[in-house]
Amino acid sequence: MNKPAVSMPIKLAFGIGASGEAATNWIFNALTFFYYTQILGLSGTMTAAAVTIGIASDAITDPLMGSISDRWRSRLGRRHPFMFAAPLPLVITIYLIFSPPVEYAGWALFAWFAVFTVLMRVCSTLFAVPHLAMGAELSDDYIERSKIMSYNNIFTYVGVIIMHVVVWVFIFPSYDDGRMTQVAYMPIVIFCSSLIMICMLGSAFATRGQIAIMKKVPDDLPPFSFRQLLSEMYSAIQNRNYLFLLLGLFFLSLTIGTHETLGLYMYTFYWEFTDQQIAVLILSNVFGYAIGFATAATLHTIIEKRWAIVATAAGLSVTWSAAVTLRLFDMAPENTTWSLVAFIILFGTMASACGSILNISVMSALADIADEHEINSGRRQEGIFYSARTFFAKATNGVGHVIAGIALDIIEFPQGVEASQIHPDKIYALGIVDGPFAMIWGLVSAVLYAGYRIDKAYHAEIIAELQRRSAAVA
């Protein structure tokens, strides 16, 4: 028998945890690359290399956390112990990333950034994988899952919006040339850490009542071992639908990561925006995410998740790069004008709407794949499947850092120089990377996403078979 519809308070409680995760990703995606290259003077390639080490650690820790979470037995269930444990060490690592010893430079600074990036990613995984797996367990209904993930999605962007507004409306403007001033970053770290603690611990505490009705660890599930972990990962990748989602997520990460990493560079040097104008740009996220939240579940009743994923991946890729690409052809308003702000908000709204629907669709699809996997293997392992989501979410900024760091060194983009003093050819090259180059990978992901084939009818058959097996065991 299907679980009843999830109540609004539980959806809200689940969703708010995503705001803490979003704050973590925002401060790292939006600020750390700029901070280490423009403020601390580390080369783009070395900064990118430090993040690459973090990506390598994610390849181990994300599925490891998924497997451990699937097996954990405690009075708090198999997800909540990690959700309670993660926030404090996470905020400590964020503080240390932005507080390297003043005498550090070159390889010493690189080592500091690499070590605490790895630790930050581990702590983020400790919350994100169990949190998403819990969301998949709240319902087994095809459409209800989309609604649940809509709350996760909208609260993700609530975290983004809060961080953006606080930083660009209140913190940076309170300093003279705040984005280029090192002391301006510590108030951001303190605020971000507070938001993470409140949202993550709040989500864990408010959903603890669901522990009793969530799925338990099967008695026949083998104990954890690295050999067993590799076996589970291999089994998951054998699922054709899962494999195509993974491939799509990877190529999409190249597009999103490049844009997010170069965001502050584009605002500062390409568009030459003021702090006030950058603050207003958040309207594109507000409008776009609201559209996605309001329409995603309804869209899934009209068209299959597969086609929603393909269409929005292509739409995100084109619209996010459109303003930059049009500027390359001198088809955009002049820099530092409010006409340009409106121009970018227009395309940004379309990109945000596509990105919102895409994220909801993929997260809902992963829950459907977990059902299919249970049919094929007899095991319920949301943790393993959602660990891929957290890995590629972090790979989004990681791969973007790598691309951006190498590209900035190749074009010899200057450090600590005002936009007016930078040669136009270097500004143009920056636009090439953030425009056409970033767009290509997202279009590749749209093609790969088309390989996902679970539709509503097939999923209904899966649920019916799971219910039949459950009744037979009972």
C-alpha positions in Angstrom: 0.0 0.0 0.0 1.3 3.5 -0.9 2.3 5.8 1.8 -0.1 8.7 2.4 0.7 12.1 1.1 3.4 13.8 3.0 2.2 16.7 5.2 3.2 20.3 4.6 5.1 20.7 7.9 7.2 17.6 7.0 7.9 18.9 3.5 9.0 22.2 5.0 11.1 20.5 7.6 12.8 18.4 5.0 13.3 21.3 2.6 14.9 23.7 5.1 17.9 21.4 5.4 18.7 22.2 1.8 19.2 25.9 2.7 22.1 25.0 4.9 23.6 22.9 2.1 23.0 25.7 -0.3 24.8 28.2 1.9 27.8 25.9 2.0 27.9 25.6 -1.7 27.3 29.3 -2.3 30.2 30.5 -0.2 32.5 28.0 -1.8 31.3 28.4 -5.4 30.9 32.1 -5.4 33.8 33.3 -3.3 36.7 30.9 -2.6 38.2 30.9 -6.1 38.1 34.7 -6.3 39.3 35.0 -2.7 42.4 32.8 -3.2 43.3 34.2 -6.6 42.5 37.9 -6.4 42.9 38.5 -2.6 45.6 36.0 -1.5 47.4 35.8 -4.9 47.4 32.0 -5.4 47.6 31.2 -9.1 44.5 30.0 -10.9 46.0 26.6 -11.7 47.2 25.9 -8.1 43.7 27.0 -6.8 42.1 24.6 -9.3 44.5 21.8 -8.3 43.5 22.2 -4.7 39.9 21.7 -5.6 40.7 18.8 -7.9 42.1 17.0 -4.8 38.7 17.7 -3.1 36.9 16.1 -6.1 39.1 13.0 -5.8 38.2 12.7 -2.2 34.5 13.0 -3.1 34.7 10.0 -5.4 35.5 8.0 -2.3 33.6 9.6 0.5 30.2 10.2 -1.2 29.4 6.5 -2.0 31.1 5.5 1.3 28.6 7.7 3.2 25.8 6.4 1.1 26.6 2.8 1.9 27.2 3.4 5.6 23.9 5.4 5.9 22.0 2.6 4.2 23.3 0.2 6.9 23.3 2.3 10.0 21.2 1.0 13.0 20.4 3.3 15.9 17.5 4.7 17.9 17.7 7.7 15.5 17.4 5.5 12.5 19.9 5.3 9.7 19.8 8.9 8.4 19.4 11.3 11.3 22.6 10.5 13.3 24.7 11.9 10.5 22.4 14.9 9.9 22.9 15.8 13.6 26.6 15.2 13.5 27.6 17.2 10.4 26.9 20.9 10.9 29.5 21.8 13.6 32.6 20.3 11.9 31.3 21.7 8.6 31.3 25.4 9.8 34.7 24.9 11.4 36.2 23.9 8.1 34.6 26.8 6.3 36.1 29.2 8.8 39.6 27.7 8.4 39.4 27.9 4.5 39.0 31.6 4.8 41.6 32.0 7.6 44.9 30.7 6.4 48.0 31.9 8.3 49.1 35.3 7.0 52.6 34.1 6.2 51.4 31.4 3.9 51.9 31.7 0.2 52.6 29.5 -2.8 52.7 25.8 -1.9 52.0 26.3 1.7 48.8 28.3 0.9 47.9 25.6 -1.7 48.3 22.8 0.9 46.1 24.7 3.4 43.4 25.2 0.9 43.5 21.6 -0.4 43.4 20.0 3.1 40.5 22.1 4.4 38.6 21.8 1.1 38.7 18.0 1.4 37.6 18.2 5.0 34.8 20.6 4.1 33.5 18.3 1.4 33.6 15.3 3.8 31.5 17.2 6.3 29.1 18.4 3.6 28.6 14.8 2.5 27.9 13.7 6.0 24.7 15.7 5.9 23.7 15.9 2.2 23.6 12.1 1.4 21.5 11.0 4.3 19.3 14.1 4.0 18.4 13.4 0.3 18.0 9.7 1.0 15.5 10.5 3.7 13.6 12.6 1.2 13.3 9.7 -1.1 11.9 7.5 1.7 9.1 9.9 2.6 6.9 8.7 -0.3 6.8 6.0 -3.0 4.3 7.9 -5.2 5.6 9.1 -8.7 4.1 12.6 -8.4 4.3 13.1 -4.6 8.1 12.6 -4.9 8.3 15.5 -7.3 6.4 17.6 -4.8 8.8 16.6 -2.0 11.8 17.4 -4.1 10.2 20.7 -5.1 10.5 21.8 -1.5 14.1 20.6 -1.4 14.7 22.7 -4.5 13.0 25.8 -3.4 14.8 25.8 0.0 18.1 25.3 -1.9 17.5 28.6 -3.6 16.2 30.3 -0.5 19.6 29.6 0.9 21.2 31.0 -2.2 19.0 34.1 -2.2 19.7 34.8 1.5 23.4 34.5 1.1 23.4 36.7 -2.1 21.3 39.5 -0.5 23.2 39.6 2.8 26.6 39.7 1.0 25.8 42.2 -1.7 23.3 44.4 0.1 24.8 44.5 3.6 28.3 43.2 3.9 30.4 44.1 0.9 28.9 47.7 0.5 29.8 48.4 4.1 33.5 48.2 3.1 35.4 50.3 0.6 35.7 48.0 -2.5 34.5 45.2 -0.3 34.9 42.3 -2.8 38.6 43.2 -3.0 39.1 43.6 0.8 40.1 40.6 2.8 38.5 41.6 6.1 35.1 41.9 4.4 35.0 38.1 4.0 35.0 37.1 7.7 31.5 38.6 8.5 30.3 36.5 5.5 31.8 33.4 7.0 30.2 34.1 10.4 26.7 34.7 8.9 27.0 31.6 6.6 28.0 29.4 9.5 25.0 30.5 11.6 22.7 29.8 8.7 24.1 26.3 8.2 23.7 25.4 11.9 20.1 26.7 12.1 18.9 25.0 8.9 20.7 21.7 9.1 20.0 21.1 12.8 16.5 22.4 12.4 15.7 20.0 9.6 17.2 17.0 11.5 15.2 17.9 14.7 11.9 18.7 12.9 11.9 15.4 10.9 12.9 13.1 13.8 9.2 12.1 14.1 9.5 10.3 10.7 12.2 7.9 11.9 9.6 5.3 13.1 7.9 5.1 9.7 10.9 5.2 7.5 12.4 2.1 6.0 14.6 0.0 8.3 17.9 -1.7 7.5 17.0 -5.1 5.9 18.1 -8.1 8.0 19.8 -9.7 5.0 21.9 -6.6 4.1 25.6 -7.6 4.3 27.7 -5.7 6.8 29.8 -2.8 5.5 33.1 -3.5 3.8 35.0 -1.8 1.0 34.6 -4.9 -1.1 30.8 -4.7 -0.6 30.8 -1.0 -1.3 32.5 -1.6 -4.7 30.0 -4.3 -5.4 27.1 -2.0 -4.7 28.6 0.8 -6.8 29.1 -1.6 -9.7 25.6 -2.9 -9.3 24.2 0.7 -9.3 26.1 1.6 -12.5 24.8 -1.5 -14.2 21.4 0.2 -14.0 21.0 1.7 -17.5 18.8 4.6 -16.3 21.1 5.5 -13.5 24.1 5.5 -15.8 22.5 8.0 -18.2 21.6 10.3 -15.3 25.2 10.1 -14.1 26.6 11.0 -17.5 24.2 13.8 -17.9 25.0 15.1 -14.4 28.7 15.1 -15.2 28.6 17.1 -18.4 26.0 19.5 -16.9 28.5 20.0 -14.0 31.0 21.4 -16.5 28.5 24.1 -17.6 27.2 25.0 -14.1 30.6 24.9 -12.5 32.2 27.2 -15.1 29.4 29.8 -14.7 29.4 29.7 -10.9 33.2 29.9 -10.6 33.5 32.8 -13.0 30.5 34.6 -11.7 32.3 37.1 -9.6 34.9 37.6 -12.3 32.1 38.3 -14.8 30.3 40.8 -12.5 33.5 42.6 -11.7 35.5 42.6 -14.9 33.2 41.7 -17.8 30.0 43.6 -16.9 31.6 46.1 -14.4 28.7 46.1 -12.1 28.4 48.0 -8.8 27.5 46.1 -5.6 24.0 47.5 -5.8 23.5 46.2 -9.3 24.9 42.7 -8.4 22.4 42.6 -5.5 19.5 43.3 -7.8 20.6 40.4 -10.1 19.2 38.0 -7.5 15.7 38.8 -8.9 16.4 36.4 -11.7 16.7 33.6 -9.2 13.6 34.7 -7.3 11.5 34.7 -10.4 13.0 31.6 -11.9 12.9 29.4 -8.9 9.3 30.4 -8.1 8.4 29.3 -11.6 10.1 26.0 -11.2 8.6 25.3 -7.7 5.1 26.1 -9.0 5.2 24.1 -12.2 7.6 21.1 -11.8 5.1 18.6 -10.3 2.3 19.7 -12.7 4.7 19.4 -15.6 5.4 15.8 -14.7 1.7 15.0 -15.0 1.7 16.4 -18.5 5.0 15.0 -19.9 7.3 12.3 -18.6 10.2 13.3 -16.3 12.6 12.2 -19.1 11.5 14.9 -21.5 11.3 17.5 -18.7 14.9 16.7 -17.9 16.1 16.9 -21.5 14.2 20.1 -22.3 15.3 22.0 -19.2 19.0 20.9 -19.5 19.1 22.3 -23.0 17.2 25.4 -21.9 19.5 26.0 -19.0 22.6 25.7 -21.1 21.4 28.2 -23.8 19.8 30.8 -21.6 22.6 31.0 -19.0 25.2 31.7 -21.7 23.0 33.9 -23.9 23.7 37.3 -22.4 27.5 36.7 -22.5 27.4 35.3 -26.0 25.3 38.3 -27.3 27.8 40.7 -25.8 30.6 39.0 -27.8 28.7 40.1 -30.9 28.1 43.6 -29.5 24.3 42.8 -29.1 24.0 43.7 -25.4 23.5 47.0 -23.5 26.5 49.0 -22.4 28.4 48.0 -19.2 27.4 49.4 -15.8 23.9 50.4 -17.1 20.6 49.4 -15.6 19.5 48.3 -19.1 22.2 45.7 -18.9 21.0 44.6 -15.5 17.5 44.1 -16.8 18.9 42.3 -19.9 20.8 39.8 -17.7 17.8 39.3 -15.3 15.6 38.4 -18.3 17.9 35.6 -19.4 18.8 34.7 -15.8 15.1 34.1 -15.0 14.7 31.7 -17.9 17.9 29.9 -16.9 16.8 29.7 -13.2 13.4 28.3 -14.1 15.0 25.6 -16.3 17.6 24.8 -13.6 14.9 24.6 -10.9 12.7 22.2 -12.9 15.8 20.2 -14.0 17.0 19.7 -10.4 13.5 18.7 -9.1 13.1 16.2 -12.0 16.5 14.6 -11.6 16.1 14.2 -7.8 12.6 12.7 -8.3 14.0 10.4 -11.0 16.7 9.1 -8.7 14.0 7.9 -6.2 12.3 6.1 -9.0 15.6 4.4 -9.9 16.0 3.3 -6.3 12.6 1.5 -6.7 13.8 -0.2 -9.9 17.0 -1.3 -8.2 15.0 -2.8 -5.3 13.1 -4.9 -7.8 16.3 -6.1 -9.5 18.5 -6.6 -6.4 16.0 -7.0 -3.5 17.8 -4.2 -1.6 16.7 -0.7 -0.8 19.7 1.6 -1.1 18.8 5.2 -1.6 22.1 6.3 0.0 24.2 4.8 -2.8 22.1 6.4 -5.5 21.9 9.9 -3.9 25.6 9.9 -3.1 26.0 10.4 -6.9 23.9 13.6 -6.6 26.1 15.0 -3.8 29.3 14.0 -5.7 28.2 15.8 -8.9 26.8 18.7 -7.0 30.3 19.3 -5.5 31.9 18.3 -8.8 29.9 21.2 -10.3 32.0 23.8 -8.5 35.1 21.6 -8.5 35.3 21.0 -12.2 34.3 24.6 -12.8 37.2 25.7 -10.6 39.6 23.5 -12.6 38.4 24.9 -16.0 38.3 28.4 -14.8 41.7 28.3 -13.1 43.5 26.8 -16.1 41.7 29.2 -18.5 42.6 32.3 -16.4 46.2 31.3 -16.4 46.2 30.5 -20.1 44.8 34.0 -21.0 47.1 35.5 -18.3 44.3 37.3 -16.6 45.8 39.9 -14.2 45.3 39.8 -10.4 44.4 42.7 -8.3 43.8 45.1 -11.3 40.7 47.2 -12.0 38.6 46.3 -15.0 39.5 49.6 -16.8 43.1 48.6 -16.8 42.7 45.1 -18.3 43.3 44.7 -22.1 40.0 44.2 -24.0 41.3 41.0 -25.6 41.5 39.4 -22.1 38.0 40.5 -21.3 36.8 39.0 -24.6 38.6 35.7 -23.8 36.9 35.6 -20.5 33.5 35.9 -22.3 34.4 33.0 -24.6 35.0 30.7 -21.6 31.8 31.8 -19.8 29.6 31.9 -22.9 29.9 29.4 -25.9 32.4 27.1 -24.1 30.3 26.6 -21.0 27.1 26.2 -23.1 28.5 23.2 -25.2 28.7 20.8 -22.2 25.2 21.4 -21.1 23.8 20.6 -24.6 25.8 17.3 -24.4 24.2 16.6 -21.1 20.7 17.1 -22.6 21.5 14.4 -25.3 22.7 12.0 -22.6 19.7 12.6 -20.4 17.5 11.3 -23.2 18.8 7.8 -22.4 16.7 7.8 -19.1 13.6 5.6 -19.8 11.5 5.2 -16.6 8.0 6.6 -17.3 4.8 6.7 -15.2 3.4 3.4 -16.5 6.6 1.5 -15.9 7.0 3.0 -12.4 3.4 2.0 -11.5 4.4 -1.6 -12.5 7.5 -1.4 -10.2 5.5 -0.2 -7.2 2.8 -2.9 -7.8 5.5 -5.6 -7.8 7.1 -4.2 -4.6 3.7 -4.2 -2.9 3.1 -7.8 -4.0 6.5 -8.9 -2.6 5.9 -7.0 0.6 2.4 -8.7 1.0 3.9 -12.1 0.3 6.6 -11.6 3.0 4.0 -10.4 5.5 
